[in-house]
Every structure is written in structure tokens, then in C-alpha cells.
Amino acid sequence: MSQKVLLHAKEIDIILNRLACQLIENHKDFKETCLIGLQPRGIQLTHRLAEILKLETEIDFLEVGKLDLTFYRDDFRRSDKTLTANTTEIDFIVENKNVVFIDDVLYTGRSIRAALTAIQSYGRPKSIELLTLIDRRFSRHLPIQATYKGRKVDAIDDEKVKVHWKEIHDEDAVYLVKN
Ligand SMILES: O=c1cc[nH]c(=O)[nH]1
């Protein structure tokens, strides 16, 4: 196995700040907007962006939730393992809100398709956008694109993009891993 660093901590920091600024530009005071992290890997990115939005701006109101996709995935019946769902926590109304889905890596688009189905159980948002730290270009199986992209990466199918967060892995870094 070999791995190469795609992003160091400093670059991730710059990207997170840029993504937060883009969100502010489009969503102003966030009164009509909520951030929803996709389980499991979008959660840390969601926390980090929410932290930047709260600490470094005047925003004092931010609705942040988590959405689990396990049983909405189109391949969940194919799994021979027992699936364990993560939690969904959406303790606010999504009806007529601008929802921003947040995930770390956009790859085939199938997770986002599942998220679009899952969110329907909570109401009918006014709009849904997608923010991703890494956009794996040319890998999509579905016509899905991110609204906000941290970094575009060209990776082939036997490569994997791994995102490390300091709260979990003791470092902020993004790696391209080849088996
Ligand atoms: O490369 C990939 C693809 C999907 N999810 C990841 O975390 N990495």
C-alpha cells in the first residue's frame, strides 16, 4: 500500500475558511438555512465549518443536524454483513429551509442520492445544496455535483481518498491511498 498527501493541515484550514465564506455569501444570517452532516464521514467537517461560522463571524444562530443514510443506500440489501445504522439528529424543521448537505468526499454520488431520499422523511426543503471537502472528479455514477467544493481530485478506482481530522486521527490531512 502506498499513500501520498493531497492536503496538509494548513491547506485544509484555508479551504475550510473559504468554504465558510462561500456559505456566508449565499446564506447571509442562516435564519432560513440549516447544515446537515451526512453520517458518518461528513460529521467532523460539519462541526469544523459550524465552529468557523460561529467563532469568526457575527452568526449567532445556526441549525446543525446529522443524517444517516444506511437504509436509504441502493446497495444496502447487497451487504452480507449486519448493517448498523448511525444516528440521525434533526431537531429543527427542514420544511421550506435551505438545506446544505455536508460530506467529506464526493465520489459516485450514490450517498447523496440516498441523502436526497432520506431527507424527505423530515419535510420538503426549499432548496438543497451540497458541500464537499474533496470532489473526486470523473467518478460519478449519477448526475450529482457539489455546490461548494474544497479541492478537486483526480483519482482512479483502486485509489481511495482518506480524510483525517485532528479530533479523531490527531492530524488534519487528506491522503490518496493506493492498494
Ligand atoms: O475515495 C473515497 C471515496 C469515497 N469515500 C471516501 O472516503 N474516499
PDBQT file of the ligand as one rigid body, heavy atoms in Angstrom, charges set to zero:
ROOT
HETATM    1  O1  LIG A 201     -12.120   7.801  -2.083  1.00  0.00    +0.000 OA
HETATM    2  C1  LIG A 201     -13.109   7.808  -1.366  1.00  0.00    +0.000 A 
HETATM    3  C2  LIG A 201     -14.410   7.528  -1.859  1.00  0.00    +0.000 A 
HETATM    4  C3  LIG A 201     -15.461   7.561  -1.004  1.00  0.00    +0.000 A 
HETATM    5  N1  LIG A 201     -15.264   7.868   0.303  1.00  0.00    +0.000 N 
HETATM    6  C4  LIG A 201     -14.039   8.141   0.782  1.00  0.00    +0.000 A 
HETATM    7  O2  LIG A 201     -13.874   8.441   1.972  1.00  0.00    +0.000 OA
HETATM    8  N2  LIG A 201     -12.982   8.110  -0.061  1.00  0.00    +0.000 N 
ENDROOT
TORSDOF 0
